[in-house]
Amino acid sequence: MKTLLEKYEYIKEYYDIVSPILNSEEFQKRKQWRHHGDTTLYEHCIKVSYLAYRMSLKFKMDSKSVAIGGLLHDFYYKPWMENIEKKPLLKKHGFVHAKEARDNSYNYFNEYMNPIIDNIILRHMFPLNIIPPKYKEAWLVNLADKIASLDFIEKESLAKTFGIYKKGK
């Protein structure tokens, strides 16, 4: 079992990797963008990034690329919840935001980009976007994104869906 000091070291290493992005003016704007439920885009990206980072350490993967790719996986241009324009299904946010996030990441954080981070961002919506991730790190962020996205589902609703809800509890 890890000591508190060892756990803190993970947090420090993680912060050293992501702080230039996290503290940038452009990334800070995401604190105002609602993502799912009461979660902001900023919070969601940190959850995905840190969860994937911790798993990548355990599985001896490229943890730096995982941390950065996880942080930038939803770094799209504008708040999607504000978009009221009618679009065809394949032009809607879920299908296009990965490419937008990747392009925006190159625009703002080109010096951090590499083929693994590119693939993490571009393929994080698999299977909605039908081309699967190429790297194990991209698969890991894909999984972390799905896990973090469950936060917005009410636990009672989820329990009812799986038939394990007990009235009065």
N, CA, C and O atoms as a DFTB+ gen file, in Angstrom:
676 C
 N C O
     1  1       0.837      -1.178       0.000
     2  2       0.000       0.000       0.000
     3  2       0.892       1.256       0.000
     4  3       1.913       1.311       0.685
     5  1       0.475       2.255      -0.785
     6  2       1.247       3.489      -0.907
     7  2       1.085       4.364       0.337
     8  3      -0.003       4.470       0.902
     9  1       2.168       4.977       0.740
    10  2       2.108       5.924       1.857
    11  2       1.522       7.236       1.340
    12  3       1.444       7.449       0.130
    13  1       1.119       8.100       2.238
    14  2       0.584       9.397       1.863
    15  2       1.602      10.198       1.063
    16  3       1.244      10.872       0.097
    17  1       2.855      10.128       1.456
    18  2       3.907      10.837       0.745
    19  2       4.044      10.324      -0.686
    20  3       4.209      11.115      -1.615
    21  1       3.976       9.005      -0.869
    22  2       4.059       8.438      -2.222
    23  2       2.859       8.857      -3.060
    24  3       3.006       9.152      -4.246
    25  1       1.664       8.887      -2.450
    26  2       0.465       9.337      -3.167
    27  2       0.613      10.800      -3.565
    28  3       0.251      11.185      -4.677
    29  1       1.146      11.616      -2.655
    30  2       1.344      13.027      -2.951
    31  2       2.325      13.199      -4.112
    32  3       2.156      14.090      -4.945
    33  1       3.335      12.355      -4.164
    34  2       4.329      12.439      -5.241
    35  2       3.665      12.222      -6.603
    36  3       4.033      12.872      -7.582
    37  1       2.675      11.300      -6.670
    38  2       1.927      11.115      -7.918
    39  2       1.238      12.406      -8.324
    40  3       1.252      12.785      -9.495
    41  1       0.634      13.081      -7.352
    42  2      -0.078      14.320      -7.640
    43  2       0.903      15.388      -8.104
    44  3       0.618      16.110      -9.059
    45  1       2.047      15.500      -7.449
    46  2       3.058      16.486      -7.835
    47  2       3.581      16.207      -9.242
    48  3       3.698      17.127     -10.051
    49  1       3.896      14.953      -9.539
    50  2       4.379      14.593     -10.880
    51  2       3.324      14.921     -11.928
    52  3       3.633      15.458     -12.992
    53  1       2.080      14.591     -11.614
    54  2       0.979      14.879     -12.545
    55  2       0.889      16.388     -12.788
    56  3       0.826      16.831     -13.935
    57  1       0.883      17.163     -11.723
    58  2       0.766      18.613     -11.847
    59  2       1.935      19.200     -12.633
    60  3       1.741      20.121     -13.426
    61  1       3.136      18.686     -12.426
    62  2       4.298      19.169     -13.174
    63  2       4.101      18.962     -14.678
    64  3       4.536      19.786     -15.483
    65  1       3.452      17.875     -15.050
    66  2       3.201      17.581     -16.470
    67  2       2.145      18.522     -17.045
    68  3       2.345      19.095     -18.116
    69  1       1.034      18.684     -16.349
    70  2      -0.122      19.377     -16.936
    71  2      -0.243      20.860     -16.592
    72  3      -1.045      21.559     -17.212
    73  1       0.515      21.356     -15.639
    74  2       0.306      22.735     -15.181
    75  2       0.417      23.807     -16.270
    76  3      -0.353      24.767     -16.230
    77  1       1.331      23.695     -17.238
    78  2       1.353      24.754     -18.262
    79  2       0.044      24.830     -19.058
    80  3      -0.397      25.917     -19.432
    81  1      -0.563      23.686     -19.311
    82  2      -1.843      23.655     -20.033
    83  2      -2.961      24.096     -19.099
    84  3      -3.763      24.966     -19.437
    85  1      -3.002      23.492     -17.938
    86  2      -4.050      23.754     -16.949
    87  2      -4.140      25.235     -16.602
    88  3      -5.242      25.756     -16.429
    89  1      -3.032      25.906     -16.498
    90  2      -3.003      27.309     -16.093
    91  2      -3.070      28.294     -17.257
    92  3      -3.054      29.506     -17.044
    93  1      -3.144      27.791     -18.468
    94  2      -3.221      28.690     -19.621
    95  2      -4.575      29.398     -19.638
    96  3      -5.580      28.860     -19.175
    97  1      -4.577      30.581     -20.167
    98  2      -5.802      31.381     -20.240
    99  2      -6.892      30.651     -21.033
   100  3      -8.060      30.661     -20.643
   101  1      -6.513      30.030     -22.126
   102  2      -7.502      29.345     -22.968
   103  2      -8.121      28.141     -22.249
   104  3      -9.330      27.929     -22.335
   105  1      -7.309      27.357     -21.547
   106  2      -7.857      26.203     -20.835
   107  2      -8.712      26.651     -19.651
   108  3      -9.705      25.998     -19.328
   109  1      -8.346      27.739     -19.012
   110  2      -9.102      28.263     -17.868
   111  2     -10.538      28.637     -18.253
   112  3     -11.435      28.590     -17.411
   113  1     -10.760      29.006     -19.510
   114  2     -12.113      29.344     -19.970
   115  2     -13.077      28.178     -19.762
   116  3     -14.276      28.387     -19.581
   117  1     -12.557      26.960     -19.787
   118  2     -13.409      25.768     -19.666
   119  2     -14.027      25.633     -18.274
   120  3     -14.910      24.799     -18.074
   121  1     -13.583      26.432     -17.320
   122  2     -14.209      26.449     -15.986
   123  2     -15.639      26.976     -16.063
   124  3     -16.459      26.688     -15.191
   125  1     -15.933      27.743     -17.100
   126  2     -17.262      28.333     -17.269
   127  2     -18.170      27.509     -18.179
   128  3     -19.354      27.817     -18.313
   129  1     -17.633      26.474     -18.801
   130  2     -18.408      25.697     -19.762
   131  2     -19.015      24.473     -19.086
   132  3     -18.286      23.619     -18.581
   133  1     -20.321      24.382     -19.073
   134  2     -20.983      23.215     -18.514
   135  2     -20.735      22.020     -19.437
   136  3     -20.752      22.156     -20.661
   137  1     -20.506      20.869     -18.847
   138  2     -20.259      19.673     -19.651
   139  2     -21.414      18.691     -19.503
   140  3     -22.274      18.616     -20.381
   141  1     -21.446      17.953     -18.432
   142  2     -22.541      17.026     -18.126
   143  2     -23.055      17.363     -16.740
   144  3     -22.270      17.506     -15.803
   145  1     -24.367      17.491     -16.600
   146  2     -24.928      17.780     -15.284
   147  2     -24.339      19.053     -14.709
   148  3     -24.329      20.094     -15.366
   149  1     -23.845      18.968     -13.476
   150  2     -23.250      20.127     -12.806
   151  2     -21.738      20.213     -13.002
   152  3     -21.089      21.102     -12.451
   153  1     -21.185      19.307     -13.770
   154  2     -19.738      19.256     -13.987
   155  2     -19.330      20.219     -15.097
   156  3     -19.973      20.277     -16.145
   157  1     -18.264      20.968     -14.862
   158  2     -17.738      21.837     -15.923
   159  2     -16.812      21.018     -16.818
   160  3     -16.360      19.936     -16.445
   161  1     -16.545      21.545     -17.980
   162  2     -15.613      20.890     -18.889
   163  2     -14.219      20.814     -18.265
   164  3     -13.516      19.815     -18.418
   165  1     -13.833      21.857     -17.575
   166  2     -12.545      21.905     -16.878
   167  2     -12.435      20.738     -15.888
   168  3     -11.441      20.012     -15.890
   169  1     -13.452      20.563     -15.048
   170  2     -13.452      19.480     -14.055
   171  2     -13.429      18.112     -14.726
   172  3     -12.687      17.220     -14.314
   173  1     -14.245      17.958     -15.758
   174  2     -14.310      16.675     -16.461
   175  2     -12.954      16.297     -17.045
   176  3     -12.510      15.158     -16.902
   177  1     -12.301      17.241     -17.696
   178  2     -11.009      16.944     -18.326
   179  2      -9.951      16.568     -17.293
   180  3      -9.132      15.682     -17.535
   181  1      -9.966      17.234     -16.151
   182  2      -9.021      16.875     -15.096
   183  2      -9.319      15.477     -14.560
   184  3      -8.396      14.693     -14.338
   185  1     -10.601      15.156     -14.349
   186  2     -10.968      13.815     -13.869
   187  2     -10.473      12.741     -14.819
   188  3      -9.866      11.757     -14.395
   189  1     -10.734      12.931     -16.102
   190  2     -10.308      11.950     -17.112
   191  2      -8.792      11.836     -17.128
   192  3      -8.239      10.737     -17.102
   193  1      -8.132      12.973     -17.171
   194  2      -6.683      13.007     -17.256
   195  2      -6.025      12.338     -16.051
   196  3      -5.131      11.507     -16.213
   197  1      -6.459      12.694     -14.857
   198  2      -5.817      12.153     -13.654
   199  2      -6.133      10.668     -13.460
   200  3      -5.257       9.897     -13.068
   201  1      -7.364      10.266     -13.727
   202  2      -7.723       8.848     -13.629
   203  2      -6.878       8.016     -14.600
   204  3      -6.310       6.993     -14.218
   205  1      -6.801       8.455     -15.839
   206  2      -6.008       7.733     -16.844
   207  2      -4.526       7.754     -16.477
   208  3      -3.831       6.752     -16.643
   209  1      -4.044       8.889     -15.980
   210  2      -2.640       9.001     -15.566
   211  2      -2.308       7.966     -14.495
   212  3      -1.310       7.254     -14.603
   213  1      -3.143       7.885     -13.462
   214  2      -2.891       6.923     -12.380
   215  2      -2.902       5.485     -12.901
   216  3      -2.075       4.669     -12.493
   217  1      -3.839       5.176     -13.803
   218  2      -3.875       3.822     -14.371
   219  2      -2.638       3.567     -15.235
   220  3      -2.096       2.462     -15.240
   221  1      -2.198       4.593     -15.964
   222  2      -1.036       4.416     -16.840
   223  2       0.228       4.115     -16.048
   224  3       1.092       3.378     -16.522
   225  1       0.345       4.671     -14.859
   226  2       1.494       4.362     -14.006
   227  2       1.488       2.889     -13.602
   228  3       2.519       2.217     -13.604
   229  1       0.312       2.421     -13.262
   230  2       0.181       1.024     -12.849
   231  2       0.532       0.064     -13.988
   232  3       1.152      -0.975     -13.764
   233  1       0.132       0.422     -15.210
   234  2       0.360      -0.453     -16.368
   235  2       1.622      -0.103     -17.154
   236  3       1.853      -0.639     -18.239
   237  1       2.437       0.798     -16.602
   238  2       3.725       1.166     -17.200
   239  2       3.591       1.647     -18.659
   240  3       4.273       1.170     -19.566
   241  1       2.692       2.599     -18.829
   242  2       2.463       3.212     -20.137
   243  2       3.117       4.596     -20.175
   244  3       3.719       5.029     -19.193
   245  1       2.998       5.271     -21.289
   246  2       3.504       6.634     -21.446
   247  2       2.579       7.571     -20.666
   248  3       1.631       8.123     -21.225
   249  1       2.859       7.745     -19.383
   250  2       1.967       8.498     -18.504
   251  2       1.923       9.989     -18.834
   252  3       0.901      10.638     -18.614
   253  1       2.994      10.526     -19.348
   254  2       2.994      11.944     -19.729
   255  2       2.021      12.192     -20.886
   256  3       1.242      13.144     -20.852
   257  1       2.070      11.343     -21.896
   258  2       1.130      11.482     -23.021
   259  2      -0.302      11.258     -22.569
   260  3      -1.218      11.936     -23.036
   261  1      -0.499      10.311     -21.665
   262  2      -1.839      10.039     -21.141
   263  2      -2.378      11.253     -20.391
   264  3      -3.530      11.640     -20.584
   265  1      -1.549      11.856     -19.534
   266  2      -1.986      13.022     -18.762
   267  2      -2.366      14.180     -19.683
   268  3      -3.405      14.811     -19.491
   269  1      -1.536      14.457     -20.672
   270  2      -1.796      15.561     -21.597
   271  2      -2.975      15.237     -22.510
   272  3      -3.864      16.068     -22.692
   273  1      -2.987      14.055     -23.076
   274  2      -4.094      13.658     -23.956
   275  2      -5.423      13.647     -23.225
   276  3      -6.442      14.067     -23.774
   277  1      -5.418      13.168     -21.987
   278  2      -6.641      13.173     -21.195
   279  2      -7.127      14.586     -20.908
   280  3      -8.329      14.853     -20.927
   281  1      -6.207      15.473     -20.646
   282  2      -6.565      16.857     -20.366
   283  2      -7.135      17.554     -21.604
   284  3      -8.047      18.374     -21.496
   285  1      -6.598      17.224     -22.768
   286  2      -7.003      17.903     -24.000
   287  2      -8.065      17.157     -24.811
   288  3      -8.455      17.626     -25.881
   289  1      -8.538      16.014     -24.329
   290  2      -9.447      15.205     -25.143
   291  2     -10.736      15.938     -25.526
   292  3     -11.315      15.635     -26.569
   293  1     -11.193      16.873     -24.731
   294  2     -12.400      17.649     -25.041
   295  2     -12.094      19.140     -25.195
   296  3     -12.919      19.979     -24.835
   297  1     -10.942      19.467     -25.715
   298  2     -10.514      20.858     -25.855
   299  2     -11.055      21.453     -27.164
   300  3     -10.295      21.941     -28.001
   301  1     -12.371      21.401     -27.317
   302  2     -13.010      21.914     -28.527
   303  2     -13.184      23.426     -28.436
   304  3     -12.843      24.047     -27.429
   305  1     -13.727      24.013     -29.522
   306  2     -13.718      25.461     -29.711
   307  2     -14.659      26.269     -28.822
   308  3     -14.290      27.336     -28.331
   309  1     -15.863      25.767     -28.618
   310  2     -16.871      26.552     -27.904
   311  2     -17.771      25.618     -27.100
   312  3     -17.805      24.417     -27.368
   313  1     -18.501      26.149     -26.120
   314  2     -19.359      25.302     -25.281
   315  2     -20.456      24.628     -26.114
   316  3     -21.264      25.313     -26.742
   317  1     -20.487      23.319     -26.121
   318  2     -21.450      22.603     -26.961
   319  2     -22.874      22.717     -26.431
   320  3     -23.823      22.609     -27.208
   321  1     -23.046      22.929     -25.145
   322  2     -24.397      23.030     -24.575
   323  2     -25.125      24.276     -25.079
   324  3     -26.354      24.334     -25.042
   325  1     -24.381      25.259     -25.544
   326  2     -24.985      26.504     -26.038
   327  2     -25.373      26.421     -27.507
   328  3     -26.021      27.333     -28.021
   329  1     -24.997      25.359     -28.186
   330  2     -25.269      25.223     -29.608
   331  2     -26.722      24.791     -29.827
   332  3     -27.098      23.673     -29.473
   333  1     -27.527      25.662     -30.402
   334  2     -28.934      25.338     -30.647
   335  2     -29.220      25.128     -32.134
   336  3     -30.351      24.841     -32.524
   337  1     -28.185      25.275     -32.953
   338  2     -28.317      25.111     -34.395
   339  2     -28.645      23.654     -34.729
   340  3     -28.011      22.733     -34.214
   341  1     -29.634      23.459     -35.592
   342  2     -29.998      22.095     -36.021
   343  2     -28.951      21.608     -37.021
   344  3     -28.587      22.312     -37.963
   345  1     -28.480      20.383     -36.787
   346  2     -27.471      19.792     -37.665
   347  2     -27.828      18.345     -37.943
   348  3     -28.533      17.711     -37.159
   349  1     -27.336      17.816     -39.072
   350  2     -27.532      16.383     -39.332
   351  2     -26.793      15.566     -38.271
   352  3     -25.825      16.044     -37.680
   353  1     -27.241      14.351     -38.032
   354  2     -26.701      13.508     -36.969
   355  2     -25.173      13.451     -36.957
   356  3     -24.557      13.659     -35.912
   357  1     -24.563      13.174     -38.098
   358  2     -23.111      12.995     -38.138
   359  2     -22.324      14.311     -38.033
   360  3     -21.093      14.293     -38.021
   361  1     -23.022      15.444     -37.958
   362  2     -22.375      16.752     -37.765
   363  2     -22.580      17.262     -36.342
   364  3     -22.128      18.355     -36.000
   365  1     -23.261      16.470     -35.513
   366  2     -23.514      16.877     -34.132
   367  2     -22.255      16.716     -33.282
   368  3     -21.304      16.034     -33.664
   369  1     -22.278      17.363     -32.123
   370  2     -21.129      17.445     -31.227
   371  2     -20.438      16.102     -30.982
   372  3     -19.216      16.014     -31.101
   373  1     -21.183      15.077     -30.649
   374  2     -20.585      13.782     -30.315
   375  2     -19.736      13.202     -31.434
   376  3     -18.791      12.455     -31.182
   377  1     -20.075      13.547     -32.672
   378  2     -19.350      13.008     -33.818
   379  2     -18.194      13.894     -34.288
   380  3     -17.276      13.401     -34.944
   381  1     -18.220      15.186     -33.966
   382  2     -17.209      16.093     -34.526
   383  2     -16.249      16.692     -33.501
   384  3     -15.201      17.216     -33.880
   385  1     -16.580      16.627     -32.224
   386  2     -15.760      17.369     -31.262
   387  2     -14.367      16.788     -31.061
   388  3     -13.460      17.520     -30.666
   389  1     -14.167      15.514     -31.317
   390  2     -12.821      14.942     -31.154
   391  2     -11.844      15.584     -32.147
   392  3     -10.723      15.938     -31.783
   393  1     -12.278      15.727     -33.393
   394  2     -11.419      16.376     -34.395
   395  2     -11.215      17.850     -34.055
   396  3     -10.110      18.373     -34.200
   397  1     -12.275      18.523     -33.602
   398  2     -12.149      19.919     -33.189
   399  2     -11.146      20.051     -32.034
   400  3     -10.306      20.951     -32.029
   401  1     -11.246      19.148     -31.064
   402  2     -10.344      19.184     -29.902
   403  2      -8.902      18.945     -30.328
   404  3      -7.982      19.597     -29.833
   405  1      -8.714      18.014     -31.241
   406  2      -7.356      17.737     -31.723
   407  2      -6.784      18.956     -32.453
   408  3      -5.650      19.363     -32.197
   409  1      -7.571      19.530     -33.357
   410  2      -7.113      20.705     -34.109
   411  2      -6.839      21.883     -33.172
   412  3      -5.845      22.591     -33.337
   413  1      -7.712      22.090     -32.199
   414  2      -7.548      23.176     -31.238
   415  2      -6.318      22.953     -30.357
   416  3      -5.632      23.906     -29.987
   417  1      -6.044      21.697     -30.025
   418  2      -4.861      21.362     -29.226
   419  2      -3.580      21.704     -29.979
   420  3      -2.636      22.230     -29.390
   421  1      -3.543      21.408     -31.272
   422  2      -2.380      21.787     -32.077
   423  2      -2.256      23.312     -32.146
   424  3      -1.149      23.851     -32.126
   425  1      -3.377      23.987     -32.225
   426  2      -3.368      25.441     -32.310
   427  2      -2.803      26.086     -31.044
   428  3      -2.007      27.022     -31.130
   429  1      -3.209      25.594     -29.873
   430  2      -2.792      26.208     -28.611
   431  2      -1.599      25.532     -27.943
   432  3      -0.819      26.193     -27.257
   433  1      -1.450      24.232     -28.135
   434  2      -0.435      23.481     -27.393
   435  2       0.397      22.573     -28.296
   436  3       0.701      21.436     -27.935
   437  1       0.755      23.075     -29.449
   438  2       1.499      22.293     -30.435
   439  2       2.764      21.668     -29.848
   440  3       3.122      20.547     -30.212
   441  1       3.442      22.372     -28.949
   442  2       4.709      21.883     -28.395
   443  2       4.534      20.627     -27.534
   444  3       5.514      19.935     -27.258
   445  1       3.320      20.328     -27.112
   446  2       3.069      19.132     -26.295
   447  2       2.561      17.946     -27.118
   448  3       2.498      16.823     -26.618
   449  1       2.203      18.193     -28.366
   450  2       1.560      17.160     -29.183
   451  2       2.583      16.145     -29.701
   452  3       3.721      16.486     -30.024
   453  1       2.142      14.893     -29.769
   454  2       2.911      13.802     -30.371
   455  2       1.896      12.812     -30.943
   456  3       0.697      12.992     -30.727
   457  1       2.323      11.785     -31.658
   458  2       1.354      10.861     -32.272
   459  2       0.417      10.178     -31.261
   460  3      -0.745       9.928     -31.582
   461  1       0.893       9.881     -30.071
   462  2       0.040       9.223     -29.072
   463  2      -1.029      10.197     -28.576
   464  3      -2.200       9.827     -28.490
   465  1      -0.653      11.420     -28.252
   466  2      -1.610      12.413     -27.783
   467  2      -2.627      12.727     -28.876
   468  3      -3.822      12.841     -28.602
   469  1      -2.158      12.865     -30.102
   470  2      -3.039      13.085     -31.247
   471  2      -4.097      11.986     -31.302
   472  3      -5.286      12.274     -31.437
   473  1      -3.671      10.733     -31.198
   474  2      -4.582       9.598     -31.274
   475  2      -5.517       9.529     -30.061
   476  3      -6.684       9.164     -30.199
   477  1      -5.013       9.875     -28.891
   478  2      -5.850       9.916     -27.688
   479  2      -7.028      10.859     -27.917
   480  3      -8.179      10.499     -27.672
   481  1      -6.735      12.046     -28.379
   482  2      -7.775      13.059     -28.567
   483  2      -8.718      12.663     -29.690
   484  3      -9.937      12.708     -29.524
   485  1      -8.167      12.277     -30.824
   486  2      -8.977      11.990     -32.005
   487  2      -9.860      10.757     -31.856
   488  3     -10.929      10.691     -32.464
   489  1      -9.440       9.790     -31.068
   490  2     -10.177       8.517     -30.972
   491  2     -10.888       8.306     -29.637
   492  3     -11.363       7.202     -29.371
   493  1     -10.975       9.338     -28.790
   494  2     -11.569       9.129     -27.466
   495  2     -13.068       8.842     -27.503
   496  3     -13.625       8.403     -26.497
   497  1     -13.727       9.073     -28.619
   498  2     -15.168       8.830     -28.697
   499  2     -15.527       7.463     -29.281
   500  3     -16.696       7.199     -29.561
   501  1     -14.535       6.595     -29.467
   502  2     -14.838       5.242     -29.918
   503  2     -15.721       4.558     -28.868
   504  3     -15.417       4.671     -27.681
   505  1     -16.779       3.868     -29.235
   506  2     -17.205       3.428     -30.561
   507  2     -18.146       4.375     -31.301
   508  3     -18.539       4.073     -32.428
   509  1     -18.526       5.523     -30.701
   510  2     -19.388       6.455     -31.427
   511  2     -18.722       6.869     -32.732
   512  3     -19.357       6.855     -33.786
   513  1     -17.453       7.235     -32.667
   514  2     -16.662       7.419     -33.885
   515  2     -16.046       6.056     -34.189
   516  3     -15.378       5.478     -33.331
   517  1     -16.257       5.547     -35.367
   518  2     -16.041       4.114     -35.623
   519  2     -14.594       3.651     -35.748
   520  3     -14.339       2.447     -35.725
   521  1     -13.645       4.565     -35.879
   522  2     -12.245       4.144     -35.983
   523  2     -11.678       3.990     -34.574
   524  3     -11.677       4.954     -33.809
   525  1     -11.197       2.803     -34.217
   526  2     -10.708       2.587     -32.845
   527  2      -9.355       3.249     -32.584
   528  3      -8.629       3.582     -33.521
   529  1      -9.023       3.436     -31.316
   530  2      -7.702       3.969     -30.968
   531  2      -6.583       3.047     -31.455
   532  3      -6.761       1.834     -31.569
   533  1      -5.442       3.643     -31.734
   534  2      -4.278       2.906     -32.232
   535  2      -3.341       2.483     -31.096
   536  3      -2.709       1.429     -31.174
   537  1      -3.251       3.290     -30.055
   538  2      -2.296       3.053     -28.977
   539  2      -3.008       2.628     -27.697
   540  3      -4.157       3.002     -27.466
   541  1      -2.323       1.845     -26.869
   542  2      -2.909       1.418     -25.588
   543  2      -3.218       2.623     -24.712
   544  3      -4.185       2.594     -23.951
   545  1      -2.424       3.677     -24.800
   546  2      -2.672       4.899     -24.034
   547  2      -4.001       5.547     -24.451
   548  3      -4.734       6.077     -23.616
   549  1      -4.293       5.494     -25.745
   550  2      -5.556       6.054     -26.241
   551  2      -6.746       5.213     -25.766
   552  3      -7.802       5.757     -25.443
   553  1      -6.576       3.902     -25.724
   554  2      -7.623       3.033     -25.175
   555  2      -7.868       3.366     -23.704
   556  3      -9.012       3.388     -23.249
   557  1      -6.803       3.620     -22.974
   558  2      -6.912       3.918     -21.549
   559  2      -7.681       5.222     -21.314
   560  3      -8.558       5.270     -20.450
   561  1      -7.370       6.267     -22.061
   562  2      -8.093       7.534     -21.918
   563  2      -9.543       7.362     -22.357
   564  3     -10.444       7.946     -21.756
   565  1      -9.773       6.576     -23.385
   566  2     -11.137       6.278     -23.819
   567  2     -11.936       5.683     -22.657
   568  3     -13.066       6.099     -22.403
   569  1     -11.358       4.726     -21.963
   570  2     -12.010       4.096     -20.817
   571  2     -12.209       5.099     -19.680
   572  3     -13.290       5.158     -19.093
   573  1     -11.188       5.881     -19.367
   574  2     -11.285       6.875     -18.291
   575  2     -12.380       7.898     -18.595
   576  3     -13.085       8.338     -17.686
   577  1     -12.526       8.275     -19.853
   578  2     -13.571       9.219     -20.251
   579  2     -14.953       8.622     -20.007
   580  3     -15.856       9.313     -19.536
   581  1     -15.116       7.354     -20.324
   582  2     -16.415       6.695     -20.099
   583  2     -16.711       6.624     -18.599
   584  3     -17.842       6.869     -18.179
   585  1     -15.720       6.296     -17.805
   586  2     -15.898       6.208     -16.351
   587  2     -16.244       7.585     -15.782
   588  3     -17.197       7.716     -15.014
   589  1     -15.482       8.601     -16.151
   590  2     -15.716       9.955     -15.634
   591  2     -17.067      10.499     -16.083
   592  3     -17.689      11.282     -15.365
   593  1     -17.519      10.094     -17.255
   594  2     -18.799      10.582     -17.764
   595  2     -19.992       9.984     -17.027
   596  3     -21.103      10.507     -17.121
   597  1     -19.778       8.912     -16.308
   598  2     -20.866       8.327     -15.515
   599  2     -21.248       9.210     -14.336
   600  3     -22.327       9.042     -13.768
   601  1     -20.386      10.143     -13.959
   602  2     -20.657      11.032     -12.824
   603  2     -21.961      11.798     -12.972
   604  3     -22.621      12.091     -11.975
   605  1     -22.341      12.126     -14.200
   606  2     -23.519      12.968     -14.371
   607  2     -24.823      12.190     -14.265
   608  3     -25.892      12.791     -14.162
   609  1     -24.752      10.874     -14.287
   610  2     -25.953      10.056     -14.156
   611  2     -26.297       9.920     -12.679
   612  3     -25.446       9.559     -11.866
   613  1     -27.516      10.203     -12.345
   614  2     -27.933      10.060     -10.948
   615  2     -27.848       8.593     -10.554
   616  3     -28.281       7.720     -11.306
   617  1     -27.300       8.325      -9.398
   618  2     -27.112       6.950      -8.943
   619  2     -28.434       6.187      -8.875
   620  3     -28.488       5.005      -9.215
   621  1     -29.498       6.859      -8.437
   622  2     -30.814       6.209      -8.347
   623  2     -31.289       5.789      -9.732
   624  3     -31.813       4.689      -9.910
   625  1     -31.103       6.674     -10.716
   626  2     -31.500       6.372     -12.088
   627  2     -30.694       5.206     -12.644
   628  3     -31.240       4.327     -13.311
   629  1     -29.399       5.203     -12.369
   630  2     -28.541       4.115     -12.822
   631  2     -28.945       2.791     -12.171
   632  3     -28.976       1.753     -12.832
   633  1     -29.254       2.834     -10.875
   634  2     -29.686       1.627     -10.164
   635  2     -30.989       1.091     -10.748
   636  3     -31.151      -0.122     -10.883
   637  1     -31.916       1.977     -11.095
   638  2     -33.181       1.546     -11.708
   639  2     -32.919       0.888     -13.058
   640  3     -33.536      -0.121     -13.398
   641  1     -32.002       1.469     -13.820
   642  2     -31.667       0.929     -15.143
   643  2     -31.190      -0.522     -15.046
   644  3     -31.539      -1.353     -15.885
   645  1     -30.397      -0.818     -14.025
   646  2     -29.851      -2.166     -13.868
   647  2     -30.688      -3.047     -12.936
   648  3     -30.289      -4.161     -12.594
   649  1     -31.861      -2.529     -12.529
   650  2     -32.775      -3.324     -11.720
   651  2     -32.305      -3.597     -10.304
   652  3     -32.689      -4.608      -9.717
   653  1     -31.483      -2.720      -9.740
   654  2     -30.973      -2.962      -8.373
   655  2     -31.431      -1.874      -7.408
   656  3     -30.920      -1.762      -6.294
   657  1     -32.406      -1.069      -7.852
   658  2     -32.924       0.008      -6.998
   659  2     -33.884      -0.555      -5.975
   660  3     -34.775      -1.334      -6.314
   661  1     -33.708      -0.165      -4.719
   662  2     -34.616      -0.567      -3.662
   663  2     -35.296       0.672      -3.130
   664  3     -34.634       1.623      -2.715
   665  1     -36.611       0.663      -3.140
   666  2     -37.384       1.796      -2.661
   667  2     -37.057       2.104      -1.214
   668  3     -36.922       1.202      -0.387
   669  1     -36.931       3.393      -0.914
   670  2     -36.696       3.821       0.449
   671  2     -35.250       3.771       0.882
   672  3     -34.955       4.036       2.047
   673  1     -34.337       3.442      -0.014
   674  2     -32.919       3.377       0.357
   675  2     -32.143       4.418      -0.381
   676  3     -30.930       4.524      -0.205
